[in-house]
Amino acid sequence: MANLLYDALFATHANRQNNFILDPFSDTSLSYGSFVKQAAQFANVICDAGLAPGDRLIAQVGKSVSALALYAGAVQSGVVYLPLNTAYTTTEVEYFLQDSGARLLVCDTDSESGLTSSCKNQNTAVLTLSSDGKTGTLIDLVNDASDSFKTIDRSADDLAALLYTSGTTGRSKGAMLTQNNLLSNAQALHKLWQFDDKDVLLHALPIFHTHGLFVATHVCLLAGARLIFEPSFDTDRTLKLMPHATSFMGVPTFYTRLLDQKNFNSELARHMRLFISGSAPLLADTLNLFQQRTGHRILERYGMTETNMNTSNPYNGERRAGTVGLPLPGVEVKVTHLESGAELPTGEAGQLEVRGPNVFKGYWNMPEKTQEELRDSGFFITGDIAQIDADGYVHIVGREKDLIISGGYNIYPKEIELVLDDQPGVTESTVVGVPHPDFGETVVGVLVGKKDSINIKQIEAAVAESLARFKHPRKLIVVDSLPRNAMGKVQKNELREEYKQLFSDTQ
């Protein structure tokens, strides 16, 4: 037996001195071989911390080369990697600790004191890693660790990652992703998007998310390509770095912000081979304006935490505006009736279902939820409303669930509503997503109560203390009552319609 994911992504580069990570401004680089040795050091530290194959490791750390090596070390040691958004509060992290049963938490040095008590209660070890990846108790141990490690055998069906995904009710669900889920998807994308060892990817995405960790880095690792590994997206730095790159992956917000810059033009993008967008819907206007400005047509694709990527517009062929393209090789998609589950004719809208080697194993500790969304046939019910045209292109036309996607991040309303409902003067609340020119969607909270008894600033402060910033309502609106149907269910579609122009003039 072998470790399929590690062997394909990392072991194959063990003796390569080719550049892996570049910094064009300082003229420094890290070779593939050096990175693989770093990963082995992290693997040794993970095992020395008492973790066995299948144990969970939570990483809530800033983006750095060390953070990427921590992931590689987890794969090599057979440990299940659980990355968390760095914006999550202590309260939120406590839930993930408890639900996952993680044996080790790696967090930023500044977060350690707030999480120590929770980790002690869960019998979870704690190590720290600074946001730049250069200091912390983890690095102290890594510096003394051997750069040789005997890779732990794992089967194709063994878990490699546990990613928590948002729903519209209850708490986050842990999507169990196997070695084969991740590797098969990376192989399909590598071939489809034609990455090779001449590519240089300008990587500005976070690596606590599928897009930045699995899509971007896995494809480059398979191709032997190079990375310009930016800590985050910065418009000015991206414009300066673009002439050194051949490819770029981003969320729609990245592209709208680039287009806001007058000096962003075809000359800057002259050396680029490919621009890819995902994690949120790309407006047709953005795609067309980008092409007019640069001569490049953005390639839009579609995926989910539970499935990695499902569809993509073609590399060679029509990249059709308003669609997320065609199914990936080996992936099946179909549109079914919401109630009966029967497959619908071409062009009709219904719930989108997908099946393939990319589809996850199920939800962690949630067998009932797994059974609800993962059919015995292997098809996963995505919760997205879609139609497939006569040419096979998939159009996402809405969501059965009320999931909000803002700036590429998934937000589920119930979690915010629980905080709002608990505030003085609030009788009840509901949360909806409305269009936003920069983020695609943004959060609006609608509160029921007497206006003179509701303190908006106080509520905003309470939300800021309880929830990550990207979940904060951009606007809180006080109303006398919420629209309901005959069964008493709040009609969120009416609220979305009523407030859809709220940010139409936002620049």
C-alpha positions as CSV (number, residue, x, y, z in Angstrom):
1,M,0.0,0.0,0.0
2,A,1.1,3.6,-0.5
3,N,0.0,7.1,0.3
4,L,-1.6,8.1,-3.0
5,L,-2.0,11.8,-2.3
6,Y,1.4,12.3,-0.9
7,D,3.1,10.3,-3.5
8,A,1.5,12.2,-6.4
9,L,1.8,15.7,-5.0
10,F,5.0,15.7,-2.9
11,A,7.1,12.6,-3.1
12,T,7.6,12.9,-6.8
13,H,9.4,16.2,-6.2
14,A,11.8,15.0,-3.5
15,N,14.9,15.3,-5.6
16,R,13.9,18.2,-7.7
17,Q,15.9,21.4,-7.4
18,N,13.4,23.3,-9.6
19,N,11.8,26.4,-8.1
20,F,8.5,25.8,-6.3
21,I,7.8,29.1,-4.5
22,L,9.1,32.4,-5.9
23,D,9.4,36.0,-4.6
24,P,10.2,38.1,-7.7
25,F,10.8,41.2,-5.8
26,S,13.5,39.8,-3.5
27,D,14.8,37.4,-6.1
28,T,14.5,34.5,-3.6
29,S,13.0,31.1,-4.1
30,L,12.4,27.7,-2.5
31,S,13.0,24.6,-4.4
32,Y,10.7,21.6,-4.6
33,G,13.2,19.4,-2.9
34,S,13.7,21.8,0.0
35,F,9.9,22.1,0.5
36,V,9.5,18.3,0.7
37,K,12.2,18.2,3.4
38,Q,10.3,20.9,5.3
39,A,7.2,18.8,5.0
40,A,9.0,15.8,6.5
41,Q,10.0,17.9,9.5
42,F,6.4,18.9,10.1
43,A,5.4,15.3,9.8
44,N,7.9,14.3,12.5
45,V,6.5,17.0,14.8
46,I,2.9,15.9,14.2
47,C,3.8,12.3,15.1
48,D,5.9,13.4,18.1
49,A,2.8,15.3,19.4
50,G,1.1,11.9,19.7
51,L,-1.1,11.9,16.6
52,A,-1.8,8.6,14.8
53,P,-3.1,8.1,11.3
54,G,-6.8,9.2,11.1
55,D,-6.5,11.7,14.0
56,R,-7.6,15.3,13.2
57,L,-5.3,18.3,13.2
58,I,-6.9,21.8,13.2
59,A,-4.9,24.6,11.6
60,Q,-6.1,28.2,12.2
61,V,-3.1,30.0,10.9
62,G,-2.2,32.7,8.5
63,K,-1.1,31.9,4.9
64,S,2.6,31.1,4.7
65,V,5.0,28.6,3.3
66,S,5.2,27.0,6.7
67,A,1.4,26.6,6.8
68,L,1.5,24.9,3.4
69,A,4.3,22.6,4.7
70,L,2.1,21.8,7.7
71,Y,-0.6,20.5,5.4
72,A,2.0,18.5,3.4
73,G,3.3,17.0,6.7
74,A,-0.3,16.1,7.7
75,V,-0.8,14.2,4.4
76,Q,2.6,12.4,4.8
77,S,1.8,11.4,8.4
78,G,-1.7,10.2,7.5
79,V,-3.4,12.8,9.7
80,V,-6.7,14.4,8.7
81,Y,-6.2,18.1,8.0
82,L,-8.8,20.5,9.2
83,P,-8.2,24.1,8.1
84,L,-10.2,26.9,9.7
85,N,-10.9,30.5,8.5
86,T,-8.5,32.8,10.4
87,A,-11.5,35.1,11.1
88,Y,-13.3,32.6,13.2
89,T,-13.8,33.7,16.8
90,T,-12.8,31.7,19.9
91,T,-16.5,30.6,20.3
92,E,-16.6,29.3,16.8
93,V,-13.3,27.4,17.1
94,E,-14.5,25.8,20.3
95,Y,-17.3,24.1,18.3
96,F,-14.9,22.7,15.7
97,L,-12.6,21.4,18.5
98,Q,-15.5,19.6,20.2
99,D,-17.1,18.3,17.1
100,S,-14.0,17.0,15.3
101,G,-12.3,15.6,18.4
102,A,-9.0,17.1,17.1
103,R,-5.8,15.9,18.8
104,L,-3.8,19.0,17.9
105,L,-4.6,22.7,17.3
106,V,-2.1,24.9,15.5
107,C,-3.1,28.5,15.9
108,D,-1.6,32.0,15.7
109,T,0.5,33.1,18.6
110,D,-2.0,35.8,19.4
111,S,-4.9,33.3,19.6
112,E,-3.3,30.8,22.0
113,S,-4.4,32.3,25.3
114,G,-8.1,32.4,24.3
115,L,-8.1,28.8,23.2
116,T,-5.9,27.1,25.9
117,S,-8.8,26.4,28.3
118,S,-11.0,24.9,25.5
119,C,-8.1,22.7,24.3
120,K,-7.4,21.5,27.8
121,N,-11.0,20.5,28.2
122,Q,-10.9,18.6,24.9
123,N,-7.5,17.0,25.6
124,T,-6.1,18.8,22.5
125,A,-2.5,19.8,22.3
126,V,-1.7,23.4,21.2
127,L,1.2,24.6,19.1
128,T,1.6,28.1,17.6
129,L,2.6,29.5,14.3
130,S,3.0,33.2,13.5
131,S,1.1,34.7,10.6
132,D,4.3,35.0,8.6
133,G,5.2,31.3,9.4
134,K,8.6,32.1,10.8
135,T,8.1,31.9,14.6
136,G,6.0,30.0,17.2
137,T,6.3,26.8,19.2
138,L,5.6,24.7,16.1
139,I,8.6,26.3,14.3
140,D,10.8,25.7,17.4
141,L,10.1,22.0,17.2
142,V,10.3,21.8,13.4
143,N,13.8,23.4,13.5
144,D,15.0,20.5,15.6
145,A,13.2,17.8,13.7
146,S,14.7,15.4,11.1
147,D,14.0,16.2,7.5
148,S,13.5,12.5,6.8
149,F,10.2,10.7,7.5
150,K,8.8,7.3,6.5
151,T,5.6,8.1,4.8
152,I,2.5,6.5,6.4
153,D,0.5,4.2,4.1
154,R,-3.1,5.3,3.4
155,S,-5.7,3.8,1.1
156,A,-7.6,5.8,-1.5
157,D,-10.7,5.7,0.7
158,D,-9.0,7.0,3.8
159,L,-9.8,10.5,5.0
160,A,-7.3,13.2,4.0
161,A,-9.2,16.3,5.0
162,L,-12.2,17.4,7.1
163,L,-13.7,20.7,5.9
164,Y,-16.6,22.3,7.6
165,T,-19.2,23.7,5.4
166,S,-22.1,26.0,6.0
167,G,-25.8,25.1,5.9
168,T,-29.0,27.1,6.4
169,T,-29.9,25.5,9.8
170,G,-27.9,24.3,12.8
171,R,-24.2,24.1,13.0
172,S,-21.5,23.7,10.4
173,K,-21.1,20.2,8.9
174,G,-17.8,18.5,8.5
175,A,-17.4,17.2,5.0
176,M,-15.2,14.1,4.9
177,L,-12.8,14.2,1.9
178,T,-10.8,11.1,1.0
179,Q,-7.4,10.8,-0.6
180,N,-9.1,9.8,-3.9
181,N,-11.6,12.7,-3.7
182,L,-8.7,15.2,-3.7
183,L,-6.3,13.5,-6.0
184,S,-8.9,12.6,-8.7
185,N,-10.1,16.1,-8.8
186,A,-6.7,17.6,-9.0
187,Q,-5.8,15.3,-11.9
188,A,-8.9,16.2,-13.8
189,L,-8.2,20.0,-13.4
190,H,-4.5,19.6,-14.2
191,K,-5.3,18.0,-17.5
192,L,-8.3,20.2,-18.4
193,W,-6.6,23.6,-17.7
194,Q,-3.3,22.4,-19.3
195,F,-1.0,23.4,-16.5
196,D,2.7,22.4,-16.9
197,D,6.1,23.1,-15.4
198,K,6.4,26.3,-17.3
199,D,3.4,27.9,-15.4
200,V,3.8,30.4,-12.7
201,L,0.6,30.8,-10.6
202,L,0.0,34.1,-8.8
203,H,-1.6,32.6,-5.7
204,A,-3.5,35.3,-3.7
205,L,-6.2,33.0,-2.3
206,P,-6.4,31.9,1.4
207,I,-5.4,28.3,2.1
208,F,-8.1,27.5,4.6
209,H,-10.5,27.1,1.7
210,T,-10.9,24.5,-1.0
211,H,-10.2,27.0,-3.7
212,G,-6.8,28.1,-2.5
213,L,-5.5,24.9,-0.8
214,F,-6.8,22.1,-3.0
215,V,-7.6,23.6,-6.4
216,A,-4.7,26.1,-6.7
217,T,-1.9,24.3,-5.0
218,H,-2.8,20.7,-6.0
219,V,-2.9,21.6,-9.7
220,C,0.5,23.3,-9.5
221,L,2.0,20.4,-7.6
222,L,0.9,17.9,-10.1
223,A,2.2,20.1,-12.9
224,G,5.5,20.9,-11.3
225,A,4.6,24.6,-11.7
226,R,5.8,27.5,-9.6
227,L,3.9,29.6,-7.1
228,I,4.1,33.3,-6.3
229,F,2.7,32.8,-2.8
230,E,1.0,36.0,-1.7
231,P,-0.3,36.3,1.9
232,S,-3.5,37.7,0.6
233,F,-5.0,39.6,-2.3
234,D,-3.7,43.1,-2.6
235,T,-4.7,45.0,-5.7
236,D,-1.5,47.0,-6.1
237,R,0.8,44.1,-5.4
238,T,-1.2,41.9,-7.8
239,L,-0.7,44.4,-10.6
240,K,3.0,44.5,-9.9
241,L,3.4,40.8,-9.8
242,M,1.2,39.9,-12.8
243,P,4.0,40.4,-15.4
244,H,5.9,37.6,-13.5
245,A,3.1,35.1,-13.7
246,T,1.3,33.1,-16.3
247,S,-1.9,32.2,-14.5
248,F,-4.2,33.5,-11.7
249,M,-7.1,32.1,-9.7
250,G,-9.5,34.3,-7.8
251,V,-13.0,35.0,-6.6
252,P,-15.2,37.5,-8.6
253,T,-14.3,40.3,-6.0
254,F,-10.6,40.1,-7.1
255,Y,-11.6,40.7,-10.7
256,T,-13.9,43.6,-10.0
257,R,-11.2,45.3,-7.9
258,L,-8.6,44.8,-10.6
259,L,-11.0,46.4,-13.1
260,D,-11.4,49.4,-10.8
261,Q,-7.7,50.2,-11.5
262,K,-7.2,52.4,-14.5
263,N,-3.7,51.0,-15.1
264,F,-5.0,47.4,-15.4
265,N,-4.8,46.7,-19.1
266,S,-3.8,44.3,-21.8
267,E,-0.1,45.2,-21.4
268,L,0.0,44.1,-17.8
269,A,-1.8,40.9,-18.7
270,R,0.3,40.2,-21.8
271,H,2.3,37.3,-20.2
272,M,-0.8,35.6,-18.7
273,R,-2.1,32.3,-20.1
274,L,-5.2,31.8,-17.9
275,F,-7.5,33.6,-15.5
276,I,-9.9,31.4,-13.4
277,S,-12.8,32.4,-11.3
278,G,-14.9,30.5,-8.8
279,S,-16.4,30.3,-5.2
280,A,-19.1,32.8,-6.1
281,P,-21.1,33.7,-9.3
282,L,-19.2,35.8,-11.8
283,L,-21.4,38.5,-13.4
284,A,-21.5,38.4,-17.2
285,D,-20.8,42.1,-17.2
286,T,-17.5,41.5,-15.3
287,L,-16.5,38.7,-17.7
288,N,-17.2,40.9,-20.8
289,L,-15.5,44.0,-19.4
290,F,-12.5,42.0,-18.4
291,Q,-12.2,40.6,-21.9
292,Q,-12.5,44.1,-23.4
293,R,-9.8,45.5,-21.1
294,T,-7.3,42.7,-21.3
295,G,-8.1,40.5,-24.2
296,H,-8.5,37.5,-21.8
297,R,-11.8,35.7,-21.2
298,I,-12.0,34.5,-17.6
299,L,-12.7,30.8,-17.2
300,E,-15.4,30.2,-14.7
301,R,-15.8,26.9,-12.8
302,Y,-18.2,25.5,-10.1
303,G,-17.5,23.5,-7.1
304,M,-18.5,22.9,-3.4
305,T,-16.7,21.9,-0.2
306,E,-18.3,18.5,-0.4
307,T,-17.3,17.8,-4.0
308,N,-14.3,19.9,-4.9
309,M,-14.8,21.0,-8.5
310,N,-17.8,19.7,-10.6
311,T,-17.8,21.7,-13.8
312,S,-15.6,24.1,-15.7
313,N,-15.9,26.2,-18.8
314,P,-13.5,24.7,-21.4
315,Y,-9.9,25.8,-21.9
316,N,-10.3,25.4,-25.6
317,G,-13.8,26.3,-26.7
318,E,-16.5,28.7,-25.7
319,R,-16.4,30.1,-22.2
320,R,-20.0,30.9,-22.0
321,A,-21.1,33.9,-19.9
322,G,-23.6,33.1,-17.2
323,T,-22.7,29.4,-17.0
324,V,-20.2,27.4,-15.0
325,G,-19.4,25.2,-18.0
326,L,-19.4,21.5,-18.6
327,P,-19.0,18.5,-16.2
328,L,-15.4,17.6,-15.5
329,P,-14.2,14.3,-17.0
330,G,-15.5,11.5,-14.8
331,V,-18.2,13.7,-13.2
332,E,-21.9,13.3,-13.9
333,V,-24.4,16.0,-13.4
334,K,-28.2,16.0,-13.6
335,V,-31.1,18.2,-12.8
336,T,-34.0,16.6,-10.8
337,H,-37.4,17.5,-9.5
338,L,-37.2,19.0,-6.0
339,E,-39.8,16.7,-4.5
340,S,-39.8,13.5,-6.6
341,G,-36.1,13.4,-7.5
342,A,-37.0,12.5,-11.1
343,E,-34.6,13.7,-13.7
344,L,-35.9,16.7,-15.6
345,P,-35.7,17.4,-19.4
346,T,-33.0,19.5,-20.9
347,G,-33.5,23.2,-20.1
348,E,-35.8,22.8,-17.1
349,A,-34.7,24.1,-13.8
350,G,-34.5,21.9,-10.7
351,Q,-32.0,20.7,-8.1
352,L,-28.5,20.0,-9.3
353,E,-27.1,16.6,-8.4
354,V,-23.5,15.4,-9.0
355,R,-21.7,12.0,-8.9
356,G,-18.1,11.1,-9.4
357,P,-14.8,10.3,-7.6
358,N,-14.7,13.9,-6.4
359,V,-17.9,13.5,-4.2
360,F,-17.2,13.3,-0.5
361,K,-17.7,10.4,1.8
362,G,-20.3,12.0,4.0
363,Y,-20.7,14.4,6.9
364,W,-18.7,13.8,10.1
365,N,-20.8,12.3,12.9
366,M,-24.0,13.2,10.9
367,P,-25.3,9.9,9.3
368,E,-28.8,11.3,9.0
369,K,-27.7,14.4,7.2
370,T,-25.4,12.3,5.0
371,Q,-28.4,10.1,4.1
372,E,-30.5,13.1,3.3
373,E,-28.0,14.6,0.8
374,L,-26.0,11.7,-0.5
375,R,-28.2,9.2,-2.4
376,D,-27.5,5.5,-2.4
377,S,-26.8,5.8,-6.2
378,G,-23.8,8.1,-5.3
379,F,-25.4,11.3,-6.5
380,F,-25.0,14.3,-4.1
381,I,-27.9,16.8,-3.9
382,T,-26.1,20.1,-4.1
383,G,-28.9,22.3,-3.0
384,D,-28.3,24.6,-6.0
385,I,-31.0,25.2,-8.5
386,A,-29.7,24.8,-12.0
387,Q,-30.6,24.0,-15.6
388,I,-28.5,22.3,-18.3
389,D,-28.8,23.7,-21.8
390,A,-28.8,21.7,-25.0
391,D,-25.0,22.0,-25.3
392,G,-24.4,20.6,-21.8
393,Y,-23.5,23.9,-20.1
394,V,-24.7,24.2,-16.5
395,H,-26.5,27.3,-15.5
396,I,-26.8,28.0,-11.7
397,V,-30.0,29.9,-11.4
398,G,-30.5,30.0,-7.6
399,R,-30.2,28.0,-4.4
400,E,-32.7,25.8,-2.7
401,K,-31.1,26.6,0.5
402,D,-30.7,30.2,1.7
403,L,-26.9,30.0,1.8
404,I,-25.2,33.3,1.3
405,I,-21.9,33.5,-0.6
406,S,-20.1,36.8,0.0
407,G,-16.7,37.4,-1.4
408,G,-16.3,33.7,-1.9
409,Y,-17.1,32.8,1.7
410,N,-20.2,30.6,2.6
411,I,-22.4,32.1,5.3
412,Y,-25.5,30.5,6.7
413,P,-28.2,32.8,8.1
414,K,-29.3,30.7,11.1
415,E,-26.0,31.3,13.0
416,I,-26.4,35.1,12.6
417,E,-30.1,35.0,13.4
418,L,-29.4,33.3,16.7
419,V,-27.1,36.2,17.7
420,L,-29.6,38.8,16.6
421,D,-32.6,37.1,18.3
422,D,-30.7,37.3,21.6
423,Q,-30.3,41.1,21.5
424,P,-32.4,43.4,23.7
425,G,-35.5,44.7,22.0
426,V,-35.4,42.2,19.2
427,T,-38.5,40.1,19.0
428,E,-37.3,38.0,16.0
429,S,-35.0,38.3,13.1
430,T,-34.1,36.9,9.7
431,V,-31.0,37.2,7.6
432,V,-30.9,37.3,3.7
433,G,-28.3,37.8,1.1
434,V,-28.7,40.6,-1.4
435,P,-26.7,41.6,-4.5
436,H,-23.5,43.6,-3.9
437,P,-21.3,45.0,-6.7
438,D,-18.0,44.0,-5.0
439,F,-18.8,40.9,-2.9
440,G,-21.4,39.3,-5.2
441,E,-23.8,39.1,-2.2
442,T,-23.8,40.6,1.2
443,V,-25.7,40.1,4.5
444,V,-28.7,42.1,5.5
445,G,-30.4,41.5,8.9
446,V,-34.1,42.3,9.3
447,L,-35.2,42.8,12.9
448,V,-38.7,42.8,14.3
449,G,-39.2,45.1,17.4
450,K,-40.0,48.6,18.5
451,K,-37.6,51.0,16.9
452,D,-37.0,53.0,20.0
453,S,-36.0,49.9,22.0
454,I,-33.5,48.6,19.5
455,N,-29.9,49.9,19.7
456,I,-28.3,49.2,16.3
457,K,-24.8,50.1,17.4
458,Q,-25.1,47.8,20.5
459,I,-26.3,44.9,18.3
460,E,-23.4,45.5,15.8
461,A,-21.0,45.3,18.7
462,A,-22.5,42.0,19.9
463,V,-22.3,40.5,16.4
464,A,-18.6,41.6,16.1
465,E,-17.8,39.8,19.3
466,S,-19.6,36.6,18.4
467,L,-19.0,36.2,14.7
468,A,-16.2,36.4,12.1
469,R,-16.2,39.7,10.2
470,F,-17.3,38.3,6.9
471,K,-20.6,37.2,8.6
472,H,-21.5,40.6,9.9
473,P,-24.7,42.2,8.4
474,R,-23.8,45.1,6.2
475,K,-27.1,46.6,7.1
476,L,-29.6,46.1,9.9
477,I,-33.2,47.0,9.1
478,V,-36.0,47.3,11.7
479,V,-39.6,46.3,10.6
480,D,-42.9,45.8,12.2
481,S,-43.3,42.2,11.0
482,L,-41.8,39.6,8.6
483,P,-43.6,38.3,5.5
484,R,-44.9,34.8,6.0
485,N,-46.8,32.1,4.1
486,A,-49.9,30.3,5.2
487,M,-47.7,27.8,7.1
488,G,-46.0,30.6,9.0
489,K,-42.7,30.3,7.2
490,V,-40.8,33.5,6.7
491,Q,-40.7,34.4,3.0
492,K,-37.1,35.3,2.5
493,N,-37.6,35.6,-1.3
494,E,-39.8,38.6,-0.7
495,L,-37.2,40.3,1.5
496,R,-34.5,39.6,-1.1
497,E,-36.7,41.2,-3.7
498,E,-37.5,44.2,-1.5
499,Y,-33.9,44.9,-0.6
500,K,-32.1,43.8,-3.9
501,Q,-31.3,47.4,-4.8
502,L,-30.0,48.3,-1.4
503,F,-26.4,48.4,-2.5
504,S,-26.9,49.0,-6.2
505,D,-25.2,52.4,-6.0
506,T,-22.3,51.2,-3.9
507,Q,-18.9,51.8,-5.6
